[in-house]
Amino acid sequence: SLNLEGQTLPSTREEIDAVPQITQDYAAQKLMMYEAVIYYQVKKAMETGTDVGDSARIFATALRKTGGQILSIDIKDVDRAWAKDYPNVGFVKGDTEQIEFKTEIELLFLDDHTEGMDIKAHVLMELKKFGVWVKKGGVILIHDTLHDKFGPPLTQAIREWTKEVGLRWMEDTQQHGMALIEVSRDLPH
């Protein structure tokens, strides 16, 4: 913690640890998500895969610092009781294949891949549909790139799309992995 004129300010790690979470894993990815909001000065973010809302809470907490908001999409009904403490989170219930989306954002987080789907095709569809709306200077994060089942098709989709649009990507290799794609140019949409 930093001490500024007698006031103790929490570190980023302490702030993240204070966010109520259902799952206690993926500490490295949660830190990366939080720090991406601050580093890229995100005002508008979107995530696919609300689930229990852990990632939405991490993003919403960081977005308080930038004055931003996040739209969280899930195909199923999700418990939103926690959202009363996060007025900067909006929800859409629906299938990402069916949702119309034409809004510029600075951060896209993809985490709705599940067993039983064609993960490569699904992630490619989401990158082509939503990734192109990430403004130059923004970022795309994709969770589970090192997951035993999800990782190979995820990385295939990421490689194919980034090559097609001329972007580079990096991978955080902690836990189940996280891809980070910096949007270094305007993308056609």
KARATA-V25830 format. One record per residue. RES is the residue in one small letter. OMEGA is omega in radians with two decimals (none if undefined). Layout:
{{RES,OMEGA} {RES,OMEGA}}
This chain:
{{s,3.06} {l,3.08} {n,-3.10} {l,-3.13} {e,3.08} {g,3.14} {q,3.12} {t,3.11} {l,-3.11} {p,3.05} {s,3.09} {t,-3.13} {r,3.12} {e,3.10} {e,3.14} {i,3.13} {d,-3.14} {a,3.14} {v,3.13} {p,-3.10} {q,3.04} {i,3.12} {t,-3.09} {q,-3.12} {d,3.11} {y,-3.12} {a,-3.12} {a,3.14} {q,3.11} {k,3.08} {l,3.13} {m,3.13} {m,-3.14} {y,-3.09} {e,3.10} {a,3.11} {v,-3.11} {i,-3.08} {y,-3.11} {y,3.12} {q,-3.06} {v,3.02} {k,-3.14} {k,3.14} {a,3.07} {m,3.04} {e,3.00} {t,-3.13} {g,3.14} {t,-3.10} {d,-3.11} {v,3.06} {g,-3.12} {d,-3.11} {s,3.11} {a,3.12} {r,3.11} {i,3.13} {f,-3.11} {a,3.12} {t,3.11} {a,-3.12} {l,3.04} {r,-3.12} {k,-3.11} {t,-3.08} {g,-3.05} {g,-3.13} {q,3.14} {i,3.02} {l,-3.09} {s,-3.06} {i,3.03} {d,-3.11} {i,-3.10} {k,3.03} {d,3.12} {v,3.07} {d,-3.12} {r,-3.09} {a,-3.13} {w,-3.02} {a,3.11} {k,3.12} {d,-3.08} {y,-3.11} {p,3.13} {n,3.07} {v,3.03} {g,-3.08} {f,2.97} {v,3.02} {k,3.12} {g,3.11} {d,-3.10} {t,3.08} {e,-3.06} {q,-3.03} {i,3.01} {e,-3.11} {f,3.13} {k,-3.10} {t,3.09} {e,3.13} {i,3.09} {e,-3.13} {l,3.04} {l,3.10} {f,3.14} {l,-3.12} {d,-3.12} {d,3.12} {h,-3.11} {t,3.09} {e,3.09} {g,3.11} {m,3.01} {d,-3.00} {i,-3.13} {k,-3.13} {a,-3.11} {h,-3.12} {v,3.06} {l,3.12} {m,-3.12} {e,3.09} {l,3.14} {k,-3.09} {k,-3.05} {f,-3.09} {g,-3.12} {v,3.12} {w,3.07} {v,-3.08} {k,3.02} {k,-3.08} {g,3.13} {g,-3.03} {v,3.04} {i,3.08} {l,3.12} {i,-3.06} {h,2.99} {d,-3.11} {t,3.10} {l,3.11} {h,-3.09} {d,-3.09} {k,-3.02} {f,-3.01} {g,-3.10} {p,3.13} {p,3.08} {l,-3.10} {t,3.05} {q,3.14} {a,-3.14} {i,3.13} {r,-3.11} {e,-3.08} {w,-3.11} {t,3.08} {k,-3.12} {e,-3.07} {v,3.07} {g,3.09} {l,3.06} {r,3.09} {w,3.11} {m,-3.13} {e,2.97} {d,-3.00} {t,3.10} {q,3.09} {q,-3.09} {h,3.07} {g,3.10} {m,3.05} {a,3.06} {l,3.10} {i,3.06} {e,3.14} {v,-3.01} {s,3.12} {r,3.07} {d,3.13} {l,3.11} {p,3.09} {h,none}}
